[in-house]
Amino acid sequence: MPLCSQRRVHVFDCFACAIHRMAPICEHCRVQIIGQGVEVEGSWYCGGHCARAEGKVGIVDKV
């Protein structure tokens, strides 16, 4: 399964390996973000709750 990141191609034999290598990590709870997440000022959070817990304002989860 080839995936591109920062102009590099990575090849993985399974989706779980790709997640482990490439998924961003929440700055608050340290969980790997799979699917939806929020990026605020260059930092990634798994959702609005964690972003607000880190003092970020104006973040609204869209479900």
PQR file with spaces between the fields and no chain letter, atoms N, CA, C, O and H, PARSE charges and radii, in Angstrom:
ATOM       1  N    MET     1       0.845   -1.159    0.000 -0.4000 1.5000
ATOM       2  CA   MET     1       0.000    0.000    0.000 -0.0000 2.0000
ATOM       3  C    MET     1       0.902    1.236    0.000  0.5500 1.7000
ATOM       4  O    MET     1       1.439    1.574    1.055 -0.5500 1.4000
ATOM       5  N    PRO     2       1.097    1.930   -1.127 -0.5600 1.5000
ATOM       6  CA   PRO     2       1.953    3.124   -1.145  0.2800 2.0000
ATOM       7  C    PRO     2       1.205    4.343   -0.627  0.5500 1.7000
ATOM       8  O    PRO     2       0.055    4.574   -1.000 -0.5500 1.4000
ATOM       9  N    LEU     3       1.850    5.121    0.227 -0.4000 1.5000
ATOM      10  CA   LEU     3       1.309    6.374    0.740 -0.0000 2.0000
ATOM      11  C    LEU     3       2.356    7.462    0.571  0.5500 1.7000
ATOM      12  O    LEU     3       3.551    7.204    0.710 -0.5500 1.4000
ATOM      13  H    LEU     3       2.785    4.933    0.530  0.4000 1.0000
ATOM      14  N    CYS     4       1.909    8.683    0.269 -0.4000 1.5000
ATOM      15  CA   CYS     4       2.829    9.800    0.086 -0.0000 2.0000
ATOM      16  C    CYS     4       2.797   10.710    1.300  0.5500 1.7000
ATOM      17  O    CYS     4       1.728   10.979    1.850 -0.5500 1.4000
ATOM      18  H    CYS     4       0.938    8.892    0.156  0.4000 1.0000
ATOM      19  N    SER     5       3.944   11.179    1.716 -0.4000 1.5000
ATOM      20  CA   SER     5       4.072   12.105    2.832 -0.0000 2.0000
ATOM      21  C    SER     5       5.292   12.982    2.580  0.5500 1.7000
ATOM      22  O    SER     5       6.408   12.483    2.438 -0.5500 1.4000
ATOM      23  H    SER     5       4.812   10.961    1.270  0.4000 1.0000
ATOM      24  N    GLN     6       5.071   14.284    2.527 -0.4000 1.5000
ATOM      25  CA   GLN     6       6.161   15.237    2.329 -0.0000 2.0000
ATOM      26  C    GLN     6       7.041   14.841    1.145  0.5500 1.7000
ATOM      27  O    GLN     6       8.267   14.806    1.248 -0.5500 1.4000
ATOM      28  H    GLN     6       4.165   14.690    2.642  0.4000 1.0000
ATOM      29  N    ARG     7       6.388   14.542    0.015 -0.4000 1.5000
ATOM      30  CA   ARG     7       7.056   14.185   -1.233 -0.0000 2.0000
ATOM      31  C    ARG     7       7.863   12.893   -1.163  0.5500 1.7000
ATOM      32  O    ARG     7       8.726   12.661   -2.009 -0.5500 1.4000
ATOM      33  H    ARG     7       5.392   14.570   -0.069  0.4000 1.0000
ATOM      34  N    ARG     8       7.597   12.046   -0.166 -0.4000 1.5000
ATOM      35  CA   ARG     8       8.231   10.748   -0.081 -0.0000 2.0000
ATOM      36  C    ARG     8       7.155    9.684   -0.214  0.5500 1.7000
ATOM      37  O    ARG     8       6.019    9.884    0.215 -0.5500 1.4000
ATOM      38  H    ARG     8       6.896   12.234    0.522  0.4000 1.0000
ATOM      39  N    VAL     9       7.504    8.581   -0.795 -0.4000 1.5000
ATOM      40  CA   VAL     9       6.571    7.469   -0.927 -0.0000 2.0000
ATOM      41  C    VAL     9       6.955    6.404    0.091  0.5500 1.7000
ATOM      42  O    VAL     9       8.111    5.988    0.175 -0.5500 1.4000
ATOM      43  H    VAL     9       8.427    8.419   -1.144  0.4000 1.0000
ATOM      44  N    HIS    10       5.969    5.976    0.858 -0.4000 1.5000
ATOM      45  CA   HIS    10       6.167    4.909    1.836 -0.0000 2.0000
ATOM      46  C    HIS    10       5.342    3.714    1.381  0.5500 1.7000
ATOM      47  O    HIS    10       4.236    3.885    0.866 -0.5500 1.4000
ATOM      48  H    HIS    10       5.030    6.313    0.790  0.4000 1.0000
ATOM      49  N    VAL    11       5.859    2.527    1.562 -0.4000 1.5000
ATOM      50  CA   VAL    11       5.133    1.320    1.193 -0.0000 2.0000
ATOM      51  C    VAL    11       4.957    0.472    2.456  0.5500 1.7000
ATOM      52  O    VAL    11       5.921    0.175    3.162 -0.5500 1.4000
ATOM      53  H    VAL    11       6.757    2.388    1.979  0.4000 1.0000
ATOM      54  N    PHE    12       3.702    0.089    2.724 -0.4000 1.5000
ATOM      55  CA   PHE    12       3.382   -0.692    3.909 -0.0000 2.0000
ATOM      56  C    PHE    12       2.669   -1.961    3.488  0.5500 1.7000
ATOM      57  O    PHE    12       1.971   -1.986    2.475 -0.5500 1.4000
ATOM      58  H    PHE    12       2.919    0.331    2.151  0.4000 1.0000
ATOM      59  N    ASP    13       2.846   -3.009    4.268 -0.4000 1.5000
ATOM      60  CA   ASP    13       2.163   -4.261    3.952 -0.0000 2.0000
ATOM      61  C    ASP    13       0.778   -4.345    4.583  0.5500 1.7000
ATOM      62  O    ASP    13      -0.002   -5.232    4.239 -0.5500 1.4000
ATOM      63  H    ASP    13       3.414   -2.988    5.091  0.4000 1.0000
ATOM      64  N    CYS    14       0.463   -3.438    5.496 -0.4000 1.5000
ATOM      65  CA   CYS    14      -0.881   -3.428    6.084 -0.0000 2.0000
ATOM      66  C    CYS    14      -1.232   -2.022    6.565  0.5500 1.7000
ATOM      67  O    CYS    14      -0.358   -1.185    6.794 -0.5500 1.4000
ATOM      68  H    CYS    14       1.096   -2.717    5.776  0.4000 1.0000
ATOM      69  N    PHE    15      -2.519   -1.792    6.709 -0.4000 1.5000
ATOM      70  CA   PHE    15      -3.011   -0.482    7.126 -0.0000 2.0000
ATOM      71  C    PHE    15      -2.535   -0.132    8.540  0.5500 1.7000
ATOM      72  O    PHE    15      -2.226    1.027    8.817 -0.5500 1.4000
ATOM      73  H    PHE    15      -3.229   -2.471    6.523  0.4000 1.0000
ATOM      74  N    ALA    16      -2.476   -1.118    9.428 -0.4000 1.5000
ATOM      75  CA   ALA    16      -2.036   -0.872   10.801 -0.0000 2.0000
ATOM      76  C    ALA    16      -0.605   -0.334   10.845  0.5500 1.7000
ATOM      77  O    ALA    16      -0.300    0.543   11.653 -0.5500 1.4000
ATOM      78  H    ALA    16      -2.727   -2.059    9.203  0.4000 1.0000
ATOM      79  N    CYS    17       0.266   -0.845    9.991 -0.4000 1.5000
ATOM      80  CA   CYS    17       1.645   -0.348    9.936 -0.0000 2.0000
ATOM      81  C    CYS    17       1.688    1.094    9.428  0.5500 1.7000
ATOM      82  O    CYS    17       2.480    1.905    9.909 -0.5500 1.4000
ATOM      83  H    CYS    17       0.018   -1.557    9.333  0.4000 1.0000
ATOM      84  N    ALA    18       0.840    1.403    8.462 -0.4000 1.5000
ATOM      85  CA   ALA    18       0.779    2.768    7.937 -0.0000 2.0000
ATOM      86  C    ALA    18       0.313    3.735    9.019  0.5500 1.7000
ATOM      87  O    ALA    18       0.868    4.825    9.155 -0.5500 1.4000
ATOM      88  H    ALA    18       0.197    0.744    8.071  0.4000 1.0000
ATOM      89  N    ILE    19      -0.693    3.349    9.785 -0.4000 1.5000
ATOM      90  CA   ILE    19      -1.183    4.195   10.880 -0.0000 2.0000
ATOM      91  C    ILE    19      -0.072    4.423   11.900  0.5500 1.7000
ATOM      92  O    ILE    19       0.173    5.555   12.317 -0.5500 1.4000
ATOM      93  H    ILE    19      -1.144    2.463    9.675  0.4000 1.0000
ATOM      94  N    HIS    20       0.590    3.355   12.294 -0.4000 1.5000
ATOM      95  CA   HIS    20       1.648    3.463   13.296 -0.0000 2.0000
ATOM      96  C    HIS    20       2.744    4.436   12.866  0.5500 1.7000
ATOM      97  O    HIS    20       3.276    5.179   13.692 -0.5500 1.4000
ATOM      98  H    HIS    20       0.391    2.436   11.955  0.4000 1.0000
ATOM      99  N    ARG    21       3.080    4.433   11.583 -0.4000 1.5000
ATOM     100  CA   ARG    21       4.171    5.268   11.078 -0.0000 2.0000
ATOM     101  C    ARG    21       3.742    6.697   10.761  0.5500 1.7000
ATOM     102  O    ARG    21       4.526    7.627   10.953 -0.5500 1.4000
ATOM     103  H    ARG    21       2.648    3.830   10.912  0.4000 1.0000
ATOM     104  N    MET    22       2.498    6.894   10.273 -0.4000 1.5000
ATOM     105  CA   MET    22       2.147    8.178    9.682 -0.0000 2.0000
ATOM     106  C    MET    22       1.061    8.981   10.385  0.5500 1.7000
ATOM     107  O    MET    22       0.954   10.184   10.147 -0.5500 1.4000
ATOM     108  H    MET    22       1.861    6.139   10.118  0.4000 1.0000
ATOM     109  N    ALA    23       0.256    8.363   11.237 -0.4000 1.5000
ATOM     110  CA   ALA    23      -0.842    9.097   11.873 -0.0000 2.0000
ATOM     111  C    ALA    23      -0.300   10.141   12.848  0.5500 1.7000
ATOM     112  O    ALA    23       0.616    9.856   13.619 -0.5500 1.4000
ATOM     113  H    ALA    23       0.343    7.386   11.429  0.4000 1.0000
ATOM     114  N    PRO    24      -0.869   11.357   12.813 -0.5600 1.5000
ATOM     115  CA   PRO    24      -0.441   12.366   13.791  0.2800 2.0000
ATOM     116  C    PRO    24      -0.861   11.947   15.197  0.5500 1.7000
ATOM     117  O    PRO    24      -1.766   11.129   15.365 -0.5500 1.4000
ATOM     118  N    ILE    25      -0.205   12.508   16.197 -0.4000 1.5000
ATOM     119  CA   ILE    25      -0.478   12.185   17.599 -0.0000 2.0000
ATOM     120  C    ILE    25      -1.049   13.415   18.287  0.5500 1.7000
ATOM     121  O    ILE    25      -0.522   14.518   18.142 -0.5500 1.4000
ATOM     122  H    ILE    25       0.530   13.172   16.061  0.4000 1.0000
ATOM     123  N    CYS    26      -2.138   13.220   19.042 -0.4000 1.5000
ATOM     124  CA   CYS    26      -2.797   14.319   19.760 -0.0000 2.0000
ATOM     125  C    CYS    26      -1.821   14.939   20.760  0.5500 1.7000
ATOM     126  O    CYS    26      -1.187   14.232   21.543 -0.5500 1.4000
ATOM     127  H    CYS    26      -2.566   12.325   19.160  0.4000 1.0000
ATOM     128  N    GLU    27      -1.710   16.245   20.724 -0.4000 1.5000
ATOM     129  CA   GLU    27      -0.802   16.969   21.623 -0.0000 2.0000
ATOM     130  C    GLU    27      -1.242   16.887   23.088  0.5500 1.7000
ATOM     131  O    GLU    27      -0.433   17.096   23.992 -0.5500 1.4000
ATOM     132  H    GLU    27      -2.225   16.820   20.088  0.4000 1.0000
ATOM     133  N    HIS    28      -2.523   16.583   23.324 -0.4000 1.5000
ATOM     134  CA   HIS    28      -3.029   16.550   24.701 -0.0000 2.0000
ATOM     135  C    HIS    28      -3.035   15.136   25.285  0.5500 1.7000
ATOM     136  O    HIS    28      -2.418   14.893   26.323 -0.5500 1.4000
ATOM     137  H    HIS    28      -3.180   16.412   22.590  0.4000 1.0000
ATOM     138  N    CYS    29      -3.731   14.200   24.622 -0.4000 1.5000
ATOM     139  CA   CYS    29      -3.897   12.867   25.199 -0.0000 2.0000
ATOM     140  C    CYS    29      -2.952   11.825   24.604  0.5500 1.7000
ATOM     141  O    CYS    29      -2.915   10.686   25.069 -0.5500 1.4000
ATOM     142  H    CYS    29      -4.232   14.398   23.780  0.4000 1.0000
ATOM     143  N    ARG    30      -2.188   12.208   23.578 -0.4000 1.5000
ATOM     144  CA   ARG    30      -1.155   11.374   22.958 -0.0000 2.0000
ATOM     145  C    ARG    30      -1.698   10.175   22.177  0.5500 1.7000
ATOM     146  O    ARG    30      -0.938    9.255   21.874 -0.5500 1.4000
ATOM     147  H    ARG    30      -2.218   13.133   23.200  0.4000 1.0000
ATOM     148  N    VAL    31      -2.995   10.162   21.841 -0.4000 1.5000
ATOM     149  CA   VAL    31      -3.549    9.081   21.034 -0.0000 2.0000
ATOM     150  C    VAL    31      -3.224    9.346   19.563  0.5500 1.7000
ATOM     151  O    VAL    31      -3.135   10.502   19.148 -0.5500 1.4000
ATOM     152  H    VAL    31      -3.612   10.909   22.087  0.4000 1.0000
ATOM     153  N    GLN    32      -3.045    8.285   18.773 -0.4000 1.5000
ATOM     154  CA   GLN    32      -2.841    8.464   17.341 -0.0000 2.0000
ATOM     155  C    GLN    32      -4.179    8.826   16.711  0.5500 1.7000
ATOM     156  O    GLN    32      -5.196    8.192   16.991 -0.5500 1.4000
ATOM     157  H    GLN    32      -3.117    7.347   19.110  0.4000 1.0000
ATOM     158  N    ILE    33      -4.173    9.841   15.866 -0.4000 1.5000
ATOM     159  CA   ILE    33      -5.391   10.352   15.257 -0.0000 2.0000
ATOM     160  C    ILE    33      -5.634    9.620   13.948  0.5500 1.7000
ATOM     161  O    ILE    33      -4.848    9.718   13.005 -0.5500 1.4000
ATOM     162  H    ILE    33      -3.347   10.357   15.639  0.4000 1.0000
ATOM     163  N    ILE    34      -6.734    8.888   13.909 -0.4000 1.5000
ATOM     164  CA   ILE    34      -7.104    8.134   12.719 -0.0000 2.0000
ATOM     165  C    ILE    34      -8.452    8.683   12.254  0.5500 1.7000
ATOM     166  O    ILE    34      -9.436    8.630   12.992 -0.5500 1.4000
ATOM     167  H    ILE    34      -7.372    8.808   14.675  0.4000 1.0000
ATOM     168  N    GLY    35      -8.493    9.198   11.058 -0.4000 1.5000
ATOM     169  CA   GLY    35      -9.739    9.773   10.553 -0.0000 2.0000
ATOM     170  C    GLY    35      -9.784   11.251   10.850  0.5500 1.7000
ATOM     171  O    GLY    35      -8.978   12.021   10.329 -0.5500 1.4000
ATOM     172  H    GLY    35      -7.693    9.241   10.459  0.4000 1.0000
ATOM     173  N    GLN    36     -10.718   11.649   11.680 -0.4000 1.5000
ATOM     174  CA   GLN    36     -10.896   13.065   11.955 -0.0000 2.0000
ATOM     175  C    GLN    36     -10.039   13.523   13.111  0.5500 1.7000
ATOM     176  O    GLN    36      -9.760   12.758   14.035 -0.5500 1.4000
ATOM     177  H    GLN    36     -11.374   11.023   12.103  0.4000 1.0000
ATOM     178  N    GLY    37      -9.631   14.754   13.057 -0.4000 1.5000
ATOM     179  CA   GLY    37      -8.872   15.416   14.097 -0.0000 2.0000
ATOM     180  C    GLY    37      -8.920   16.904   13.789  0.5500 1.7000
ATOM     181  O    GLY    37      -9.478   17.303   12.767 -0.5500 1.4000
ATOM     182  H    GLY    37      -9.857   15.375   12.306  0.4000 1.0000
ATOM     183  N    VAL    38      -8.351   17.719   14.643 -0.4000 1.5000
ATOM     184  CA   VAL    38      -8.302   19.153   14.383 -0.0000 2.0000
ATOM     185  C    VAL    38      -6.866   19.644   14.457  0.5500 1.7000
ATOM     186  O    VAL    38      -6.102   19.240   15.334 -0.5500 1.4000
ATOM     187  H    VAL    38      -7.897   17.395   15.473  0.4000 1.0000
ATOM     188  N    GLU    39      -6.514   20.507   13.538 -0.4000 1.5000
ATOM     189  CA   GLU    39      -5.195   21.126   13.541 -0.0000 2.0000
ATOM     190  C    GLU    39      -5.370   22.577   13.952  0.5500 1.7000
ATOM     191  O    GLU    39      -6.154   23.310   13.349 -0.5500 1.4000
ATOM     192  H    GLU    39      -7.135   20.835   12.826  0.4000 1.0000
ATOM     193  N    VAL    40      -4.644   22.987   14.974 -0.4000 1.5000
ATOM     194  CA   VAL    40      -4.717   24.355   15.476 -0.0000 2.0000
ATOM     195  C    VAL    40      -3.300   24.894   15.599  0.5500 1.7000
ATOM     196  O    VAL    40      -2.488   24.372   16.363 -0.5500 1.4000
ATOM     197  H    VAL    40      -4.007   22.391   15.464  0.4000 1.0000
ATOM     198  N    GLU    41      -3.015   25.936   14.845 -0.4000 1.5000
ATOM     199  CA   GLU    41      -1.706   26.598   14.919 -0.0000 2.0000
ATOM     200  C    GLU    41      -0.558   25.602   14.764  0.5500 1.7000
ATOM     201  O    GLU    41       0.452   25.702   15.460 -0.5500 1.4000
ATOM     202  H    GLU    41      -3.674   26.361   14.224  0.4000 1.0000
ATOM     203  N    GLY    42      -0.711   24.649   13.857 -0.4000 1.5000
ATOM     204  CA   GLY    42       0.355   23.687   13.587 -0.0000 2.0000
ATOM     205  C    GLY    42       0.397   22.487   14.511  0.5500 1.7000
ATOM     206  O    GLY    42       1.244   21.611   14.333 -0.5500 1.4000
ATOM     207  H    GLY    42      -1.532   24.567   13.292  0.4000 1.0000
ATOM     208  N    SER    43      -0.492   22.418   15.496 -0.4000 1.5000
ATOM     209  CA   SER    43      -0.559   21.269   16.406 -0.0000 2.0000
ATOM     210  C    SER    43      -1.812   20.468   16.112  0.5500 1.7000
ATOM     211  O    SER    43      -2.843   21.029   15.741 -0.5500 1.4000
ATOM     212  H    SER    43      -1.180   23.130   15.641  0.4000 1.0000
ATOM     213  N    TRP    44      -1.723   19.142   16.280 -0.4000 1.5000
ATOM     214  CA   TRP    44      -2.850   18.252   16.025 -0.0000 2.0000
ATOM     215  C    TRP    44      -3.465   17.778   17.330  0.5500 1.7000
ATOM     216  O    TRP    44      -2.766   17.489   18.301 -0.5500 1.4000
ATOM     217  H    TRP    44      -0.885   18.687   16.581  0.4000 1.0000
ATOM     218  N    TYR    45      -4.811   17.703   17.329 -0.4000 1.5000
ATOM     219  CA   TYR    45      -5.574   17.205   18.472 -0.0000 2.0000
ATOM     220  C    TYR    45      -6.613   16.218   17.955  0.5500 1.7000
ATOM     221  O    TYR    45      -7.089   16.352   16.828 -0.5500 1.4000
ATOM     222  H    TYR    45      -5.379   17.938   16.540  0.4000 1.0000
ATOM     223  N    CYS    46      -6.968   15.221   18.775 -0.4000 1.5000
ATOM     224  CA   CYS    46      -7.942   14.227   18.327 -0.0000 2.0000
ATOM     225  C    CYS    46      -9.339   14.813   18.216  0.5500 1.7000
ATOM     226  O    CYS    46     -10.166   14.278   17.478 -0.5500 1.4000
ATOM     227  H    CYS    46      -6.581   15.112   19.691  0.4000 1.0000
ATOM     228  N    GLY    47      -9.625   15.887   18.921 -0.4000 1.5000
ATOM     229  CA   GLY    47     -10.927   16.546   18.847 -0.0000 2.0000
ATOM     230  C    GLY    47     -10.904   17.882   19.554  0.5500 1.7000
ATOM     231  O    GLY    47      -9.897   18.292   20.130 -0.5500 1.4000
ATOM     232  H    GLY    47      -8.953   16.322   19.520  0.4000 1.0000
ATOM     233  N    GLY    48     -12.042   18.550   19.494 -0.4000 1.5000
ATOM     234  CA   GLY    48     -12.151   19.866   20.112 -0.0000 2.0000
ATOM     235  C    GLY    48     -11.915   19.852   21.610  0.5500 1.7000
ATOM     236  O    GLY    48     -11.363   20.807   22.156 -0.5500 1.4000
ATOM     237  H    GLY    48     -12.861   18.217   19.026  0.4000 1.0000
ATOM     238  N    HIS    49     -12.328   18.774   22.291 -0.4000 1.5000
ATOM     239  CA   HIS    49     -12.149   18.687   23.740 -0.0000 2.0000
ATOM     240  C    HIS    49     -10.673   18.805   24.127  0.5500 1.7000
ATOM     241  O    HIS    49     -10.316   19.570   25.022 -0.5500 1.4000
ATOM     242  H    HIS    49     -12.776   17.998   21.847  0.4000 1.0000
ATOM     243  N    CYS    50      -9.830   18.046   23.448 -0.4000 1.5000
ATOM     244  CA   CYS    50      -8.397   18.087   23.760 -0.0000 2.0000
ATOM     245  C    CYS    50      -7.783   19.432   23.378  0.5500 1.7000
ATOM     246  O    CYS    50      -6.913   19.937   24.088 -0.5500 1.4000
ATOM     247  H    CYS    50     -10.120   17.424   22.721  0.4000 1.0000
ATOM     248  N    ALA    51      -8.224   20.013   22.268 -0.4000 1.5000
ATOM     249  CA   ALA    51      -7.704   21.328   21.868 -0.0000 2.0000
ATOM     250  C    ALA    51      -8.064   22.373   22.914  0.5500 1.7000
ATOM     251  O    ALA    51      -7.225   23.190   23.295 -0.5500 1.4000
ATOM     252  H    ALA    51      -8.930   19.603   21.691  0.4000 1.0000
ATOM     253  N    ARG    52      -9.318   22.348   23.381 -0.4000 1.5000
ATOM     254  CA   ARG    52      -9.734   23.307   24.411 -0.0000 2.0000
ATOM     255  C    ARG    52      -9.000   23.069   25.727  0.5500 1.7000
ATOM     256  O    ARG    52      -8.692   24.022   26.443 -0.5500 1.4000
ATOM     257  H    ARG    52      -9.999   21.684   23.072  0.4000 1.0000
ATOM     258  N    ALA    53      -8.715   21.794   26.058 -0.4000 1.5000
ATOM     259  CA   ALA    53      -7.976   21.476   27.281 -0.0000 2.0000
ATOM     260  C    ALA    53      -6.565   22.052   27.239  0.5500 1.7000
ATOM     261  O    ALA    53      -5.963   22.303   28.283 -0.5500 1.4000
ATOM     262  H    ALA    53      -8.966   21.020   25.476  0.4000 1.0000
ATOM     263  N    GLU    54      -6.038   22.260   26.038 -0.4000 1.5000
ATOM     264  CA   GLU    54      -4.711   22.854   25.872 -0.0000 2.0000
ATOM     265  C    GLU    54      -4.782   24.372   25.732  0.5500 1.7000
ATOM     266  O    GLU    54      -3.777   25.015   25.430 -0.5500 1.4000
ATOM     267  H    GLU    54      -6.527   22.056   25.189  0.4000 1.0000
ATOM     268  N    GLY    55      -5.980   24.954   25.953 -0.4000 1.5000
ATOM     269  CA   GLY    55      -6.125   26.407   25.937 -0.0000 2.0000
ATOM     270  C    GLY    55      -6.474   27.015   24.584  0.5500 1.7000
ATOM     271  O    GLY    55      -6.497   28.238   24.446 -0.5500 1.4000
ATOM     272  H    GLY    55      -6.796   24.432   26.198  0.4000 1.0000
ATOM     273  N    LYS    56      -6.744   26.188   23.597 -0.4000 1.5000
ATOM     274  CA   LYS    56      -7.125   26.704   22.295 -0.0000 2.0000
ATOM     275  C    LYS    56      -8.593   27.127   22.334  0.5500 1.7000
ATOM     276  O    LYS    56      -9.416   26.439   22.939 -0.5500 1.4000
ATOM     277  H    LYS    56      -6.725   25.195   23.710  0.4000 1.0000
ATOM     278  N    VAL    57      -8.926   28.237   21.703 -0.4000 1.5000
ATOM     279  CA   VAL    57     -10.297   28.747   21.746 -0.0000 2.0000
ATOM     280  C    VAL    57     -10.919   28.747   20.349  0.5500 1.7000
ATOM     281  O    VAL    57     -10.222   28.767   19.334 -0.5500 1.4000
ATOM     282  H    VAL    57      -8.257   28.795   21.212  0.4000 1.0000
ATOM     283  N    GLY    58     -12.242   28.723   20.332 -0.4000 1.5000
ATOM     284  CA   GLY    58     -12.969   28.777   19.066 -0.0000 2.0000
ATOM     285  C    GLY    58     -12.993   27.466   18.307  0.5500 1.7000
ATOM     286  O    GLY    58     -13.320   27.454   17.120 -0.5500 1.4000
ATOM     287  H    GLY    58     -12.808   28.707   21.156  0.4000 1.0000
ATOM     288  N    ILE    59     -12.657   26.363   18.955 -0.4000 1.5000
ATOM     289  CA   ILE    59     -12.634   25.068   18.290 -0.0000 2.0000
ATOM     290  C    ILE    59     -13.984   24.387   18.505  0.5500 1.7000
ATOM     291  O    ILE    59     -14.451   24.245   19.635 -0.5500 1.4000
ATOM     292  H    ILE    59     -12.392   26.372   19.919  0.4000 1.0000
ATOM     293  N    VAL    60     -14.601   23.969   17.397 -0.4000 1.5000
ATOM     294  CA   VAL    60     -15.903   23.307   17.469 -0.0000 2.0000
ATOM     295  C    VAL    60     -15.812   21.995   16.710  0.5500 1.7000
ATOM     296  O    VAL    60     -15.388   21.957   15.555 -0.5500 1.4000
ATOM     297  H    VAL    60     -14.222   24.084   16.479  0.4000 1.0000
ATOM     298  N    ASP    61     -16.220   20.909   17.382 -0.4000 1.5000
ATOM     299  CA   ASP    61     -16.264   19.615   16.710 -0.0000 2.0000
ATOM     300  C    ASP    61     -17.423   19.603   15.729  0.5500 1.7000
ATOM     301  O    ASP    61     -18.522   20.041   16.068 -0.5500 1.4000
ATOM     302  H    ASP    61     -16.565   20.940   18.321  0.4000 1.0000
ATOM     303  N    LYS    62     -17.200   19.112   14.529 -0.4000 1.5000
ATOM     304  CA   LYS    62     -18.252   18.952   13.528 -0.0000 2.0000
ATOM     305  C    LYS    62     -18.459   17.472   13.337  0.5500 1.7000
ATOM     306  O    LYS    62     -17.555   16.771   12.882 -0.5500 1.4000
ATOM     307  H    LYS    62     -16.307   18.755   14.253  0.4000 1.0000
ATOM     308  N    VAL    63     -19.633   16.988   13.675 -0.4000 1.5000
ATOM     309  CA   VAL    63     -19.912   15.561   13.569 -0.0000 2.0000
ATOM     310  C    VAL    63     -20.904   15.307   12.465  0.5500 1.7000
ATOM     311  O    VAL    63     -21.271   14.158   12.216 -0.5500 1.4000
ATOM     312  H    VAL    63     -20.367   17.558   14.044  0.4000 1.0000
